[in-house]
Amino acid sequence: MNYLQLIADSYTGYANYLWQEITSPSWHNYFYWLIGVSLFFFGVEWFRPWRKDQPPFRKDFWLDVFYMFFNFFLFSLIIYNAASNVVVQFFNDMLASIGITNLLAFEVMSWPVWTHLLIGFVVRDFVQWWVHRLLHKVPALWEFHKVHHSVEQMGFAAHLRFHWMENIVYRTIEYIPLALIGIGLRDFFIIHIFTLAIGHFNHSNFKLNLGPLKYIFNNPQMHIWHHAYDLPKDKAMGVNFGLTLSIWDYLFKTDYIPYDGKDIRLGFPGIEQFPKGFVRQNLHGFGKRKLPTGNAVLTAATAPKKDKLHIKNTQA
């Protein structure tokens, strides 16, 4: 009964929160920060486009706008907030049953604000970098991650086009490291807005030379190669995995910027048969796969004249 009450409270609590976000604009309001940051980068793309032949309302622009609000708000309302609260409570109950009352290794929240924000940001980004690599390496997870890589014309709104299962994978894996230092996601307002802005920037149709800062922060010239259709065989599992920080890619030798990638082809082998609509994309990854998994794609262009097809390894 406690869990049922928790589910009910989670739904009503989040519904009230979302209603307050929409009806009560303020400086601490995620809803209007999402709109504001998005409008800023839409304006940048309109007036200073990197790919000048790409229209501001690019291919799948409105689909990506819906993804932004779905993944930032609606998914939590539909199921995620209630489900995550139940899982966290169950996890804490299991720990309590063996005498562990919390996972706190050291309390950073008692430190100056800038220190716990910086530590929380770096720890979270580092964990997310490894999760991102996992999404490319594990075939089952790659099927979900294909939704994000189905973008064929890059723009800021593509930042939040991703399968709802990615929310679950990221949040589940990052929960324990953040719990160990005593930082909850609700304490991350400044970090959320900062990473939102950098994520929009990474995906935007905009070029900005960061100078030496490019070795620290992700940027469009670097991230465009993460979405490249064609990559060398020795990097077929992906490159440039950084979400906000690029430094992890340089440290772990997964950086790859062979030349200005302004006009490279985006996507992955098999994208022509990948679902185009929101519902079908978010059902993709479950059940029998019709498309080749991992980095294998059947190509008639390289096939012999007989019935046998060769397999070409070129995963983006």
C-alpha positions in Angstrom: 0.0 0.0 0.0 2.9 2.4 0.7 4.1 1.9 -2.9 0.6 2.4 -4.3 0.4 5.7 -2.3 3.8 6.6 -3.6 2.7 6.1 -7.2 -0.4 8.2 -6.6 1.5 11.0 -4.9 4.1 10.9 -7.7 1.5 11.4 -10.4 -0.4 14.2 -8.6 2.9 15.8 -7.4 4.4 15.9 -10.9 1.1 17.0 -12.5 0.9 19.9 -10.1 4.6 20.7 -10.6 4.2 20.8 -14.4 1.0 22.9 -14.2 2.9 25.4 -12.0 5.8 25.4 -14.5 3.5 26.4 -17.3 1.3 28.9 -15.4 3.9 30.5 -13.2 6.9 31.8 -15.2 10.0 32.5 -13.1 13.7 32.4 -13.2 13.6 28.9 -11.7 11.2 27.5 -14.3 12.5 24.7 -16.5 9.6 25.0 -19.0 10.4 28.6 -20.0 14.1 28.1 -19.9 13.6 25.3 -22.4 11.6 27.6 -24.6 14.0 30.5 -24.2 17.2 28.6 -24.9 15.5 26.9 -27.9 14.4 30.3 -29.3 17.9 31.7 -28.9 19.5 28.9 -30.9 16.6 29.0 -33.5 17.5 32.7 -34.0 21.2 31.9 -34.3 20.5 29.2 -36.9 18.3 31.6 -38.8 20.6 34.5 -38.9 24.1 32.8 -38.9 23.6 29.3 -40.3 26.7 27.1 -40.8 25.0 25.2 -43.6 23.5 28.0 -45.5 21.4 25.8 -47.8 19.7 24.2 -44.9 16.4 25.9 -44.1 15.6 27.0 -40.5 12.6 24.7 -40.5 14.8 21.7 -41.6 13.7 18.1 -42.2 11.9 16.7 -39.1 12.1 20.1 -37.3 8.6 19.8 -35.7 9.2 16.2 -34.8 12.3 17.2 -32.9 10.4 20.1 -31.2 7.8 17.5 -29.9 10.7 15.3 -28.7 12.1 18.2 -26.7 8.9 18.6 -24.7 8.2 14.9 -24.5 11.6 13.9 -23.1 11.9 17.0 -20.9 8.4 16.9 -19.4 5.7 14.6 -20.8 7.6 11.3 -20.3 8.0 12.0 -16.6 4.3 12.8 -16.4 3.2 9.6 -18.2 5.4 7.2 -16.3 9.0 8.0 -15.4 8.5 10.2 -12.3 6.3 7.6 -10.6 8.3 4.6 -11.7 11.6 6.1 -10.7 10.3 7.1 -7.3 9.1 3.5 -6.7 12.4 2.0 -7.8 14.4 4.4 -5.6 12.2 3.7 -2.6 12.5 -0.1 -3.2 16.3 0.2 -3.6 16.5 2.2 -0.3 14.2 -0.4 1.4 16.5 -3.2 0.3 19.5 -1.4 1.6 17.7 -0.6 4.9 16.9 -4.3 5.3 20.6 -5.1 5.5 21.4 -2.2 7.7 22.4 0.4 5.2 20.5 3.6 5.7 22.1 5.7 2.9 24.8 5.5 0.2 26.5 8.8 1.2 30.2 8.5 1.0 31.0 12.1 1.6 28.7 15.2 1.9 29.5 17.8 -0.8 26.3 19.7 -0.3 27.8 21.3 2.9 30.6 22.8 0.8 30.4 26.1 -1.0 27.7 26.1 -3.8 30.2 26.4 -6.6 32.1 23.3 -5.5 29.2 21.0 -5.2 27.8 22.2 -8.5 31.2 21.7 -10.2 31.7 18.3 -8.7 28.2 17.2 -9.5 28.5 18.4 -13.1 31.8 16.7 -13.8 30.8 13.4 -12.1 27.5 13.3 -14.0 29.1 14.2 -17.3 31.8 11.6 -16.9 29.2 8.9 -16.1 27.0 10.0 -19.0 30.1 9.8 -21.3 30.5 6.1 -20.4 26.8 5.4 -20.8 26.9 7.0 -24.2 29.7 4.7 -25.3 27.6 1.8 -23.9 24.7 2.8 -26.1 26.9 2.4 -29.1 28.7 -0.8 -28.0 25.8 -3.0 -26.8 23.6 -4.0 -29.8 20.3 -3.9 -27.9 21.0 -0.4 -26.6 22.2 0.7 -30.0 18.7 -0.1 -31.4 17.2 2.5 -29.0 20.0 5.0 -29.6 19.3 4.8 -33.4 16.4 7.2 -32.8 18.9 9.9 -31.9 21.0 9.1 -34.9 18.1 9.1 -37.3 18.6 12.9 -37.6 19.5 13.6 -41.3 19.7 17.4 -41.0 21.3 18.7 -37.9 19.7 21.4 -35.8 19.5 22.5 -32.1 16.2 20.6 -31.5 17.9 17.3 -32.4 19.6 17.5 -29.0 16.5 16.0 -27.3 15.4 13.5 -30.0 16.1 10.3 -28.3 14.2 7.1 -27.3 12.4 7.1 -24.0 14.5 4.1 -22.9 17.6 6.3 -22.9 16.1 8.3 -20.0 15.9 5.0 -18.1 19.4 3.8 -18.9 21.1 7.2 -18.2 19.2 7.9 -15.0 19.6 4.4 -13.6 23.3 4.2 -14.1 24.0 7.8 -12.9 21.9 7.4 -9.7 24.4 5.6 -7.5 27.5 7.8 -8.3 25.5 11.0 -7.5 23.9 9.4 -4.4 27.4 8.6 -3.1 28.3 12.3 -3.1 24.9 13.4 -1.8 23.7 15.2 -4.9 20.2 14.6 -6.2 18.9 15.6 -9.6 16.6 18.2 -8.0 19.7 20.1 -6.9 20.8 20.4 -10.5 18.9 23.4 -11.8 21.9 25.4 -12.8 23.6 22.3 -14.2 20.5 21.3 -16.1 20.2 24.7 -17.8 23.9 24.8 -18.6 23.9 21.3 -20.1 20.7 22.1 -22.0 22.4 25.1 -23.6 25.6 23.3 -24.5 23.5 20.4 -25.9 21.5 22.7 -28.1 24.8 24.4 -29.2 26.4 21.0 -30.1 23.6 20.1 -32.4 22.9 23.5 -33.8 23.5 24.6 -37.4 26.0 27.1 -36.2 29.8 27.3 -36.3 31.8 28.9 -33.5 35.5 28.6 -33.1 36.2 28.0 -29.4 39.9 28.1 -29.6 41.6 26.1 -26.8 38.2 25.7 -25.1 37.3 23.1 -27.8 39.4 20.6 -25.8 37.1 21.1 -22.8 33.6 21.8 -24.2 31.7 20.0 -27.0 30.9 22.0 -30.1 29.0 21.6 -33.4 32.2 21.0 -35.5 33.1 18.1 -33.2 29.7 16.7 -32.6 28.7 16.6 -36.2 31.2 13.7 -36.6 29.4 11.8 -33.9 26.4 11.7 -36.3 28.4 10.8 -39.4 27.1 8.1 -41.6 30.6 7.0 -42.7 33.4 6.4 -40.2 36.7 4.5 -40.5 36.7 0.8 -39.6 38.9 1.3 -36.6 36.3 3.7 -35.1 33.2 1.9 -36.4 31.6 1.9 -32.9 31.4 5.6 -32.8 33.5 8.8 -32.0 33.1 12.0 -30.0 30.9 10.7 -27.3 31.0 13.8 -25.1 27.7 15.3 -24.1 28.8 18.6 -22.6 32.5 18.1 -22.1 34.8 17.1 -25.0 37.8 16.4 -22.7 36.9 12.8 -22.1 37.2 12.1 -25.8 40.6 13.6 -26.0 41.7 11.8 -22.8 40.4 8.4 -24.0 41.4 8.8 -27.7 37.9 8.7 -29.1 38.1 12.2 -30.7 37.7 12.3 -34.4 37.6 15.5 -36.5 39.4 14.7 -39.8 38.2 17.9 -41.6 35.4 20.4 -41.6 32.3 18.2 -41.5 29.8 20.8 -42.5 28.2 18.8 -45.4 28.9 15.2 -44.4 26.1 12.7 -44.6 24.4 12.0 -41.3 22.7 8.9 -40.0 23.6 5.2 -40.1 23.5 2.3 -42.5 19.9 1.2 -42.8 18.4 4.6 -42.0 16.4 4.5 -45.2 14.2 1.8 -43.6 14.2 3.3 -40.1 10.7 4.4 -38.8 10.0 8.1 -39.5 7.2 8.8 -37.0 7.3 9.4 -33.3 5.3 6.4 -32.2 7.1 3.9 -34.4 10.4 5.3 -33.4 9.7 4.8 -29.7 8.5 1.3 -30.2 11.7 0.5 -32.1 14.2 -1.7 -30.2 11.6 -4.1 -28.8 11.0 -7.5 -30.2 12.5 -8.9 -33.4 14.8 -6.5 -35.3 14.2 -6.1 -38.9 17.3 -4.0 -39.6 20.8 -5.2 -39.2 22.2 -4.7 -35.7 25.5 -3.0 -34.6 27.6 -1.9 -37.6 26.4 -4.4 -40.1 24.4 -3.3 -43.1 23.5 -5.2 -46.3 24.3 -3.3 -49.4 23.3 -4.2 -52.9 25.9 -1.9 -54.3 28.7 -4.1 -53.0 27.0 -7.4 -53.6 27.9 -9.9 -56.3 25.6 -10.3 -59.2 24.2 -13.5 -57.7 21.9 -13.7 -54.7 24.6 -13.5 -52.0 25.0 -10.2 -50.2 28.2 -8.9 -48.6 28.2 -7.2 -45.3 29.8 -3.7 -45.0 30.9 -2.5 -41.6 30.4 1.3 -41.5 28.3 2.1 -38.4 28.1 5.8 -37.6 
